Amino acid sequence: MVDASHPDQPADAAGATNQHQWRRASNLVWLGVSLAFLAFIFFGSVPARTWQLGSLHIDSKSIAGIWAVQVDRLPDQFPDWFIVPLFVGAMVVFVAGVVYGFRLLLVPDPPHAD
């Protein structure tokens, strides 16, 4: 029997099983996509176009390597104790935001009351 005070309660055991399976599948997909994204950040590479001695070169650069170079090349005019952690923190927030965004994509929409 369905308790009217709990509208989210499934009407039967099959509904509860389907909801549990959906959550498990959703969590597994989220884990897989997030790990693939993190693996791409740390091990993947992108083509980088650089000018060297007046000619264009196309190299393959790792994303983590590019970010490390950018941290090393931050301007020295501002205090390092502030700008480096701020820049690294921004990269961490970006990565965490993308992983959290993947999770939000897998959450089902709430039922609409018409």
N, CA, C and O atoms as CSV, one atom per row, in Angstrom:
chain,resi,resn,atom,element,x,y,z
A,1,MET,N,N,0.845,-1.174,0.000
A,1,MET,CA,C,0.000,0.000,0.000
A,1,MET,C,C,0.893,1.240,0.000
A,1,MET,O,O,1.927,1.267,0.667
A,2,VAL,N,N,0.493,2.250,-0.741
A,2,VAL,CA,C,1.260,3.473,-0.872
A,2,VAL,C,C,0.831,4.445,0.207
A,2,VAL,O,O,-0.360,4.683,0.406
A,3,ASP,N,N,1.805,5.006,0.901
A,3,ASP,CA,C,1.541,5.987,1.943
A,3,ASP,C,C,1.410,7.350,1.280
A,3,ASP,O,O,2.339,7.795,0.605
A,4,ALA,N,N,0.271,8.023,1.457
A,4,ALA,CA,C,0.014,9.310,0.806
A,4,ALA,C,C,0.941,10.406,1.326
A,4,ALA,O,O,1.143,11.407,0.638
A,5,SER,N,N,1.501,10.248,2.501
A,5,SER,CA,C,2.389,11.276,3.038
A,5,SER,C,C,3.774,11.241,2.386
A,5,SER,O,O,4.552,12.182,2.546
A,6,HIS,N,N,4.087,10.176,1.658
A,6,HIS,CA,C,5.364,10.056,0.957
A,6,HIS,C,C,5.104,9.877,-0.532
A,6,HIS,O,O,5.003,8.745,-1.005
A,7,PRO,N,N,4.992,10.987,-1.291
A,7,PRO,CA,C,4.665,10.862,-2.719
A,7,PRO,C,C,5.775,10.231,-3.545
A,7,PRO,O,O,5.510,9.757,-4.649
A,8,ASP,N,N,7.018,10.206,-3.046
A,8,ASP,CA,C,8.122,9.620,-3.805
A,8,ASP,C,C,8.240,8.119,-3.608
A,8,ASP,O,O,9.078,7.474,-4.239
A,9,GLN,N,N,7.409,7.558,-2.737
A,9,GLN,CA,C,7.474,6.120,-2.468
A,9,GLN,C,C,6.962,5.359,-3.687
A,9,GLN,O,O,5.899,5.694,-4.210
A,10,PRO,N,N,7.691,4.346,-4.151
A,10,PRO,CA,C,7.223,3.591,-5.313
A,10,PRO,C,C,5.942,2.819,-4.989
A,10,PRO,O,O,5.708,2.434,-3.843
A,11,ALA,N,N,5.125,2.603,-6.007
A,11,ALA,CA,C,3.836,1.950,-5.816
A,11,ALA,C,C,3.992,0.458,-5.591
A,11,ALA,O,O,3.134,-0.170,-4.971
A,12,ASP,N,N,5.082,-0.117,-6.090
A,12,ASP,CA,C,5.263,-1.556,-5.916
A,12,ASP,C,C,6.759,-1.889,-5.849
A,12,ASP,O,O,7.615,-1.023,-6.028
A,13,ALA,N,N,7.039,-3.144,-5.590
A,13,ALA,CA,C,8.434,-3.577,-5.464
A,13,ALA,C,C,9.170,-3.476,-6.790
A,13,ALA,O,O,10.372,-3.211,-6.805
A,14,ALA,N,N,8.470,-3.681,-7.909
A,14,ALA,CA,C,9.117,-3.581,-9.218
A,14,ALA,C,C,9.593,-2.154,-9.477
A,14,ALA,O,O,10.670,-1.945,-10.035
A,15,GLY,N,N,8.795,-1.186,-9.074
A,15,GLY,CA,C,9.191,0.216,-9.234
A,15,GLY,C,C,10.420,0.543,-8.407
A,15,GLY,O,O,11.307,1.270,-8.854
A,16,ALA,N,N,10.469,-0.002,-7.190
A,16,ALA,CA,C,11.630,0.230,-6.330
A,16,ALA,C,C,12.874,-0.424,-6.919
A,16,ALA,O,O,13.961,0.152,-6.871
A,17,THR,N,N,12.723,-1.613,-7.471
A,17,THR,CA,C,13.856,-2.310,-8.084
A,17,THR,C,C,14.346,-1.546,-9.306
A,17,THR,O,O,15.553,-1.396,-9.499
A,18,ASN,N,N,13.424,-1.062,-10.133
A,18,ASN,CA,C,13.820,-0.296,-11.318
A,18,ASN,C,C,14.534,0.992,-10.931
A,18,ASN,O,O,15.518,1.380,-11.560
A,19,GLN,N,N,14.026,1.658,-9.880
A,19,GLN,CA,C,14.664,2.892,-9.436
A,19,GLN,C,C,16.064,2.604,-8.896
A,19,GLN,O,O,16.993,3.370,-9.150
A,20,HIS,N,N,16.222,1.515,-8.158
A,20,HIS,CA,C,17.530,1.136,-7.628
A,20,HIS,C,C,18.497,0.797,-8.764
A,20,HIS,O,O,19.667,1.179,-8.719
A,21,GLN,N,N,18.018,0.091,-9.767
A,21,GLN,CA,C,18.865,-0.255,-10.914
A,21,GLN,C,C,19.258,1.008,-11.686
A,21,GLN,O,O,20.392,1.122,-12.152
A,22,TRP,N,N,18.332,1.948,-11.821
A,22,TRP,CA,C,18.628,3.195,-12.518
A,22,TRP,C,C,19.711,3.972,-11.771
A,22,TRP,O,O,20.642,4.493,-12.386
A,23,ARG,N,N,19.588,4.046,-10.447
A,23,ARG,CA,C,20.605,4.755,-9.666
A,23,ARG,C,C,21.967,4.089,-9.794
A,23,ARG,O,O,22.980,4.767,-9.961
A,24,ARG,N,N,21.991,2.768,-9.716
A,24,ARG,CA,C,23.263,2.044,-9.839
A,24,ARG,C,C,23.873,2.283,-11.228
A,24,ARG,O,O,25.066,2.564,-11.342
A,25,ALA,N,N,23.066,2.172,-12.266
A,25,ALA,CA,C,23.568,2.400,-13.627
A,25,ALA,C,C,24.019,3.844,-13.796
A,25,ALA,O,O,25.044,4.107,-14.425
A,26,SER,N,N,23.265,4.773,-13.242
A,26,SER,CA,C,23.616,6.183,-13.328
A,26,SER,C,C,24.943,6.449,-12.626
A,26,SER,O,O,25.785,7.180,-13.147
A,27,ASN,N,N,25.132,5.864,-11.451
A,27,ASN,CA,C,26.397,6.043,-10.723
A,27,ASN,C,C,27.571,5.431,-11.478
A,27,ASN,O,O,28.658,6.006,-11.507
A,28,LEU,N,N,27.358,4.271,-12.087
A,28,LEU,CA,C,28.433,3.633,-12.851
A,28,LEU,C,C,28.803,4.453,-14.085
A,28,LEU,O,O,29.983,4.596,-14.408
A,29,VAL,N,N,27.800,4.988,-14.772
A,29,VAL,CA,C,28.071,5.824,-15.950
A,29,VAL,C,C,28.812,7.087,-15.522
A,29,VAL,O,O,29.768,7.506,-16.174
A,30,TRP,N,N,28.363,7.688,-14.419
A,30,TRP,CA,C,29.026,8.896,-13.918
A,30,TRP,C,C,30.476,8.607,-13.547
A,30,TRP,O,O,31.371,9.386,-13.876
A,31,LEU,N,N,30.706,7.503,-12.869
A,31,LEU,CA,C,32.059,7.118,-12.498
A,31,LEU,C,C,32.925,6.916,-13.745
A,31,LEU,O,O,34.061,7.387,-13.801
A,32,GLY,N,N,32.387,6.219,-14.733
A,32,GLY,CA,C,33.137,5.964,-15.961
A,32,GLY,C,C,33.468,7.237,-16.723
A,32,GLY,O,O,34.601,7.420,-17.169
A,33,VAL,N,N,32.486,8.117,-16.874
A,33,VAL,CA,C,32.706,9.369,-17.606
A,33,VAL,C,C,33.677,10.264,-16.847
A,33,VAL,O,O,34.544,10.897,-17.449
A,34,SER,N,N,33.532,10.316,-15.527
A,34,SER,CA,C,34.426,11.156,-14.723
A,34,SER,C,C,35.866,10.641,-14.773
A,34,SER,O,O,36.805,11.424,-14.913
A,35,LEU,N,N,36.033,9.322,-14.657
A,35,LEU,CA,C,37.387,8.757,-14.738
A,35,LEU,C,C,37.992,8.967,-16.123
A,35,LEU,O,O,39.188,9.235,-16.244
A,36,ALA,N,N,37.180,8.848,-17.159
A,36,ALA,CA,C,37.680,9.092,-18.514
A,36,ALA,C,C,38.114,10.550,-18.670
A,36,ALA,O,O,39.140,10.828,-19.290
A,37,PHE,N,N,37.342,11.477,-18.113
A,37,PHE,CA,C,37.703,12.898,-18.175
A,37,PHE,C,C,39.003,13.164,-17.427
A,37,PHE,O,O,39.883,13.859,-17.935
A,38,LEU,N,N,39.127,12.609,-16.211
A,38,LEU,CA,C,40.349,12.806,-15.437
A,38,LEU,C,C,41.554,12.156,-16.112
A,38,LEU,O,O,42.657,12.702,-16.074
A,39,ALA,N,N,41.350,10.997,-16.727
A,39,ALA,CA,C,42.437,10.351,-17.462
A,39,ALA,C,C,42.850,11.213,-18.656
A,39,ALA,O,O,44.037,11.316,-18.966
A,40,PHE,N,N,41.889,11.823,-19.315
A,40,PHE,CA,C,42.204,12.712,-20.438
A,40,PHE,C,C,43.001,13.921,-19.955
A,40,PHE,O,O,43.951,14.343,-20.614
A,41,ILE,N,N,42.619,14.477,-18.812
A,41,ILE,CA,C,43.340,15.635,-18.277
A,41,ILE,C,C,44.790,15.260,-17.963
A,41,ILE,O,O,45.707,16.012,-18.292
A,42,PHE,N,N,45.003,14.108,-17.334
A,42,PHE,CA,C,46.349,13.754,-16.885
A,42,PHE,C,C,47.187,13.045,-17.948
A,42,PHE,O,O,48.409,13.194,-17.963
A,43,PHE,N,N,46.557,12.280,-18.831
A,43,PHE,CA,C,47.333,11.483,-19.787
A,43,PHE,C,C,47.071,11.844,-21.244
A,43,PHE,O,O,47.863,11.491,-22.118
A,44,GLY,N,N,45.981,12.537,-21.516
A,44,GLY,CA,C,45.627,12.873,-22.891
A,44,GLY,C,C,46.460,14.013,-23.425
A,44,GLY,O,O,47.156,14.700,-22.677
A,45,SER,N,N,46.381,14.204,-24.713
A,45,SER,CA,C,47.136,15.292,-25.327
A,45,SER,C,C,46.283,15.961,-26.402
A,45,SER,O,O,45.337,15.378,-26.933
A,46,VAL,N,N,46.645,17.182,-26.696
A,46,VAL,CA,C,45.965,17.973,-27.719
A,46,VAL,C,C,47.021,18.557,-28.642
A,46,VAL,O,O,48.165,18.754,-28.234
A,47,PRO,N,N,46.641,18.835,-29.889
A,47,PRO,CA,C,47.621,19.460,-30.780
A,47,PRO,C,C,47.856,20.918,-30.364
A,47,PRO,O,O,46.911,21.654,-30.081
A,48,ALA,N,N,49.104,21.311,-30.332
A,48,ALA,CA,C,49.471,22.684,-29.979
A,48,ALA,C,C,50.235,23.299,-31.148
A,48,ALA,O,O,51.201,22.719,-31.645
A,49,ARG,N,N,49.799,24.458,-31.572
A,49,ARG,CA,C,50.456,25.153,-32.674
A,49,ARG,C,C,51.364,26.230,-32.083
A,49,ARG,O,O,50.899,27.129,-31.381
A,50,THR,N,N,52.634,26.134,-32.366
A,50,THR,CA,C,53.608,27.093,-31.837
A,50,THR,C,C,54.475,27.629,-32.967
A,50,THR,O,O,54.753,26.937,-33.947
A,51,TRP,N,N,54.893,28.870,-32.806
A,51,TRP,CA,C,55.828,29.475,-33.745
A,51,TRP,C,C,57.230,29.307,-33.203
A,51,TRP,O,O,57.525,29.723,-32.082
A,52,GLN,N,N,58.093,28.699,-33.998
A,52,GLN,CA,C,59.485,28.536,-33.622
A,52,GLN,C,C,60.357,28.956,-34.794
A,52,GLN,O,O,60.282,28.381,-35.880
A,53,LEU,N,N,61.180,29.963,-34.560
A,53,LEU,CA,C,62.101,30.474,-35.579
A,53,LEU,C,C,61.380,30.847,-36.868
A,53,LEU,O,O,61.864,30.561,-37.964
A,54,GLY,N,N,60.221,31.487,-36.731
A,54,GLY,CA,C,59.493,31.999,-37.880
A,54,GLY,C,C,58.656,30.981,-38.631
A,54,GLY,O,O,58.113,31.311,-39.686
A,55,SER,N,N,58.529,29.765,-38.137
A,55,SER,CA,C,57.689,28.780,-38.819
A,55,SER,C,C,56.739,28.115,-37.816
A,55,SER,O,O,57.031,28.012,-36.624
A,56,LEU,N,N,55.624,27.679,-38.329
A,56,LEU,CA,C,54.597,27.069,-37.505
A,56,LEU,C,C,54.907,25.587,-37.278
A,56,LEU,O,O,55.160,24.844,-38.226
A,57,HIS,N,N,54.884,25.170,-36.018
A,57,HIS,CA,C,55.080,23.765,-35.661
A,57,HIS,C,C,53.837,23.277,-34.942
A,57,HIS,O,O,53.258,23.988,-34.121
A,58,ILE,N,N,53.438,22.065,-35.257
A,58,ILE,CA,C,52.295,21.461,-34.577
A,58,ILE,C,C,52.816,20.307,-33.740
A,58,ILE,O,O,53.300,19.306,-34.268
A,59,ASP,N,N,52.711,20.462,-32.437
A,59,ASP,CA,C,53.177,19.447,-31.493
A,59,ASP,C,C,51.986,18.877,-30.752
A,59,ASP,O,O,50.899,19.456,-30.755
A,60,SER,N,N,52.197,17.755,-30.127
A,60,SER,CA,C,51.191,17.154,-29.265
A,60,SER,C,C,51.593,17.429,-27.824
A,60,SER,O,O,52.660,17.004,-27.381
A,61,LYS,N,N,50.742,18.136,-27.093
A,61,LYS,CA,C,51.051,18.516,-25.717
A,61,LYS,C,C,50.000,17.935,-24.775
A,61,LYS,O,O,48.812,17.892,-25.093
A,62,SER,N,N,50.466,17.488,-23.605
A,62,SER,CA,C,49.518,16.987,-22.615
A,62,SER,C,C,48.848,18.165,-21.924
A,62,SER,O,O,49.453,19.226,-21.763
A,63,ILE,N,N,47.607,17.977,-21.521
A,63,ILE,CA,C,46.863,19.048,-20.875
A,63,ILE,C,C,47.483,19.388,-19.525
A,63,ILE,O,O,47.663,20.562,-19.204
A,64,ALA,N,N,47.808,18.377,-18.737
A,64,ALA,CA,C,48.449,18.631,-17.445
A,64,ALA,C,C,49.789,19.338,-17.647
A,64,ALA,O,O,50.156,20.203,-16.851
A,65,GLY,N,N,50.512,18.984,-18.690
A,65,GLY,CA,C,51.772,19.650,-18.991
A,65,GLY,C,C,51.581,21.104,-19.378
A,65,GLY,O,O,52.356,21.970,-18.971
A,66,ILE,N,N,50.548,21.369,-20.164
A,66,ILE,CA,C,50.246,22.755,-20.548
A,66,ILE,C,C,49.907,23.572,-19.315
A,66,ILE,O,O,50.374,24.702,-19.164
A,67,TRP,N,N,49.096,23.004,-18.433
A,67,TRP,CA,C,48.725,23.722,-17.206
A,67,TRP,C,C,49.942,23.959,-16.322
A,67,TRP,O,O,50.060,25.022,-15.712
A,68,ALA,N,N,50.843,22.994,-16.241
A,68,ALA,CA,C,52.057,23.169,-15.436
A,68,ALA,C,C,52.922,24.296,-15.997
A,68,ALA,O,O,53.476,25.092,-15.239
A,69,VAL,N,N,53.037,24.363,-17.320
A,69,VAL,CA,C,53.807,25.438,-17.947
A,69,VAL,C,C,53.139,26.780,-17.663
A,69,VAL,O,O,53.825,27.763,-17.387
A,70,GLN,N,N,51.811,26.831,-17.727
A,70,GLN,CA,C,51.109,28.084,-17.463
A,70,GLN,C,C,51.315,28.547,-16.020
A,70,GLN,O,O,51.445,29.744,-15.767
A,71,VAL,N,N,51.345,27.604,-15.072
A,71,VAL,CA,C,51.609,27.965,-13.675
A,71,VAL,C,C,53.016,28.528,-13.546
A,71,VAL,O,O,53.222,29.505,-12.826
A,72,ASP,N,N,53.992,27.928,-14.231
A,72,ASP,CA,C,55.376,28.405,-14.168
A,72,ASP,C,C,55.542,29.776,-14.817
A,72,ASP,O,O,56.440,30.532,-14.444
A,73,ARG,N,N,54.694,30.100,-15.774
A,73,ARG,CA,C,54.843,31.351,-16.515
A,73,ARG,C,C,53.910,32.459,-16.024
A,73,ARG,O,O,53.698,33.443,-16.731
A,74,LEU,N,N,53.365,32.314,-14.854
A,74,LEU,CA,C,52.534,33.389,-14.310
A,74,LEU,C,C,53.391,34.629,-14.087
A,74,LEU,O,O,54.580,34.510,-13.792
A,75,PRO,N,N,52.808,35.813,-14.222
A,75,PRO,CA,C,53.616,37.036,-14.069
A,75,PRO,C,C,54.191,37.165,-12.658
A,75,PRO,O,O,53.566,36.776,-11.671
A,76,ASP,N,N,55.385,37.717,-12.594
A,76,ASP,CA,C,56.071,37.910,-11.312
A,76,ASP,C,C,55.704,39.234,-10.657
A,76,ASP,O,O,56.166,39.519,-9.552
A,77,GLN,N,N,54.894,40.035,-11.306
A,77,GLN,CA,C,54.559,41.351,-10.775
A,77,GLN,C,C,53.651,41.259,-9.555
A,77,GLN,O,O,53.733,42.088,-8.649
A,78,PHE,N,N,52.805,40.273,-9.535
A,78,PHE,CA,C,51.888,40.091,-8.407
A,78,PHE,C,C,52.517,39.100,-7.446
A,78,PHE,O,O,53.295,38.253,-7.886
A,79,PRO,N,N,52.220,39.165,-6.164
A,79,PRO,CA,C,52.854,38.221,-5.218
A,79,PRO,C,C,52.560,36.766,-5.570
A,79,PRO,O,O,51.409,36.389,-5.789
A,80,ASP,N,N,53.617,35.954,-5.621
A,80,ASP,CA,C,53.472,34.536,-5.958
A,80,ASP,C,C,52.635,33.784,-4.938
A,80,ASP,O,O,51.927,32.842,-5.295
A,81,TRP,N,N,52.702,34.183,-3.676
A,81,TRP,CA,C,51.963,33.476,-2.638
A,81,TRP,C,C,50.455,33.591,-2.851
A,81,TRP,O,O,49.686,32.825,-2.272
A,82,PHE,N,N,50.029,34.548,-3.682
A,82,PHE,CA,C,48.599,34.737,-3.921
A,82,PHE,C,C,48.161,34.212,-5.282
A,82,PHE,O,O,47.150,33.516,-5.384
A,83,ILE,N,N,48.906,34.536,-6.314
A,83,ILE,CA,C,48.454,34.254,-7.679
A,83,ILE,C,C,48.558,32.774,-8.032
A,83,ILE,O,O,47.677,32.250,-8.713
A,84,VAL,N,N,49.607,32.086,-7.591
A,84,VAL,CA,C,49.776,30.668,-7.928
A,84,VAL,C,C,48.659,29.822,-7.300
A,84,VAL,O,O,48.031,29.042,-8.016
A,85,PRO,N,N,48.386,29.944,-5.994
A,85,PRO,CA,C,47.268,29.161,-5.438
A,85,PRO,C,C,45.915,29.542,-6.049
A,85,PRO,O,O,45.032,28.696,-6.186
A,86,LEU,N,N,45.759,30.817,-6.413
A,86,LEU,CA,C,44.512,31.244,-7.041
A,86,LEU,C,C,44.336,30.571,-8.401
A,86,LEU,O,O,43.244,30.106,-8.730
A,87,PHE,N,N,45.402,30.518,-9.186
A,87,PHE,CA,C,45.344,29.896,-10.506
A,87,PHE,C,C,45.127,28.387,-10.401
A,87,PHE,O,O,44.306,27.827,-11.128
A,88,VAL,N,N,45.854,27.730,-9.504
A,88,VAL,CA,C,45.683,26.286,-9.306
A,88,VAL,C,C,44.286,25.997,-8.765
A,88,VAL,O,O,43.653,25.023,-9.171
A,89,GLY,N,N,43.806,26.831,-7.859
A,89,GLY,CA,C,42.447,26.672,-7.338
A,89,GLY,C,C,41.402,26.805,-8.431
A,89,GLY,O,O,40.406,26.082,-8.427
A,90,ALA,N,N,41.616,27.719,-9.364
A,90,ALA,CA,C,40.689,27.878,-10.482
A,90,ALA,C,C,40.662,26.622,-11.354
A,90,ALA,O,O,39.603,26.222,-11.838
A,91,MET,N,N,41.828,26.002,-11.553
A,91,MET,CA,C,41.872,24.761,-12.335
A,91,MET,C,C,41.146,23.637,-11.598
A,91,MET,O,O,40.438,22.845,-12.221
A,92,VAL,N,N,41.316,23.562,-10.279
A,92,VAL,CA,C,40.639,22.537,-9.487
A,92,VAL,C,C,39.134,22.748,-9.520
A,92,VAL,O,O,38.379,21.784,-9.648
A,93,VAL,N,N,38.686,24.002,-9.404
A,93,VAL,CA,C,37.255,24.304,-9.467
A,93,VAL,C,C,36.701,23.943,-10.847
A,93,VAL,O,O,35.588,23.427,-10.952
A,94,PHE,N,N,37.463,24.208,-11.896
A,94,PHE,CA,C,37.024,23.851,-13.248
A,94,PHE,C,C,36.827,22.343,-13.378
A,94,PHE,O,O,35.787,21.892,-13.859
A,95,VAL,N,N,37.819,21.562,-12.953
A,95,VAL,CA,C,37.739,20.103,-13.074
A,95,VAL,C,C,36.592,19.572,-12.207
A,95,VAL,O,O,35.812,18.733,-12.658
A,96,ALA,N,N,36.489,20.052,-10.979
A,96,ALA,CA,C,35.406,19.610,-10.092
A,96,ALA,C,C,34.044,20.005,-10.653
A,96,ALA,O,O,33.084,19.242,-10.537
A,97,GLY,N,N,33.949,21.176,-11.253
A,97,GLY,CA,C,32.693,21.610,-11.857
A,97,GLY,C,C,32.283,20.734,-13.027
A,97,GLY,O,O,31.101,20.430,-13.188
A,98,VAL,N,N,33.230,20.329,-13.837
A,98,VAL,CA,C,32.921,19.437,-14.960
A,98,VAL,C,C,32.462,18.078,-14.450
A,98,VAL,O,O,31.493,17.523,-14.967
A,99,VAL,N,N,33.143,17.535,-13.447
A,99,VAL,CA,C,32.745,16.236,-12.887
A,99,VAL,C,C,31.356,16.339,-12.265
A,99,VAL,O,O,30.534,15.441,-12.446
A,100,TYR,N,N,31.082,17.421,-11.534
A,100,TYR,CA,C,29.757,17.613,-10.949
A,100,TYR,C,C,28.703,17.823,-12.037
A,100,TYR,O,O,27.567,17.367,-11.903
A,101,GLY,N,N,29.079,18.504,-13.100
A,101,GLY,CA,C,28.157,18.687,-14.223
A,101,GLY,C,C,27.784,17.363,-14.876
A,101,GLY,O,O,26.639,17.171,-15.287
A,102,PHE,N,N,28.745,16.453,-14.972
A,102,PHE,CA,C,28.422,15.116,-15.477
A,102,PHE,C,C,27.364,14.463,-14.598
A,102,PHE,O,O,26.457,13.802,-15.101
A,103,ARG,N,N,27.478,14.646,-13.293
A,103,ARG,CA,C,26.515,14.046,-12.361
A,103,ARG,C,C,25.131,14.646,-12.573
A,103,ARG,O,O,24.133,13.926,-12.575
A,104,LEU,N,N,25.069,15.955,-12.752
A,104,LEU,CA,C,23.773,16.606,-12.955
A,104,LEU,C,C,23.114,16.164,-14.255
A,104,LEU,O,O,21.888,16.127,-14.353
A,105,LEU,N,N,23.922,15.832,-15.245
A,105,LEU,CA,C,23.353,15.354,-16.499
A,105,LEU,C,C,22.668,14.000,-16.339
A,105,LEU,O,O,21.772,13.663,-17.112
A,106,LEU,N,N,23.080,13.230,-15.352
A,106,LEU,CA,C,22.536,11.883,-15.170
A,106,LEU,C,C,21.412,11.812,-14.145
A,106,LEU,O,O,20.863,10.735,-13.916
A,107,VAL,N,N,21.057,12.928,-13.527
A,107,VAL,CA,C,19.960,12.944,-12.563
A,107,VAL,C,C,18.663,13.109,-13.342
A,107,VAL,O,O,18.533,14.040,-14.136
A,108,PRO,N,N,17.700,12.211,-13.124
A,108,PRO,CA,C,16.450,12.334,-13.872
A,108,PRO,C,C,15.675,13.580,-13.453
A,108,PRO,O,O,15.769,14.035,-12.312
A,109,ASP,N,N,14.910,14.122,-14.397
A,109,ASP,CA,C,14.067,15.280,-14.097
A,109,ASP,C,C,12.960,14.879,-13.137
A,109,ASP,O,O,12.450,13.760,-13.206
A,110,PRO,N,N,12.583,15.791,-12.236
A,110,PRO,CA,C,11.457,15.475,-11.353
A,110,PRO,C,C,10.165,15.449,-12.160
A,110,PRO,O,O,10.046,16.153,-13.164
A,111,PRO,N,N,9.201,14.644,-11.730
A,111,PRO,CA,C,7.932,14.608,-12.473
A,111,PRO,C,C,7.223,15.959,-12.403
A,111,PRO,O,O,7.217,16.621,-11.366
A,112,HIS,N,N,6.636,16.346,-13.514
A,112,HIS,CA,C,5.936,17.616,-13.579
A,112,HIS,C,C,4.487,17.430,-13.183
A,112,HIS,O,O,3.826,16.478,-13.600
A,113,ALA,N,N,4.002,18.363,-12.365
A,113,ALA,CA,C,2.587,18.333,-11.981
A,113,ALA,C,C,1.798,19.145,-12.987
A,113,ALA,O,O,1.965,20.361,-13.075
A,114,ASP,N,N,0.952,18.489,-13.737
A,114,ASP,CA,C,0.163,19.208,-14.756
A,114,ASP,C,C,-1.209,19.542,-14.246
A,114,ASP,O,O,-2.006,20.144,-14.966
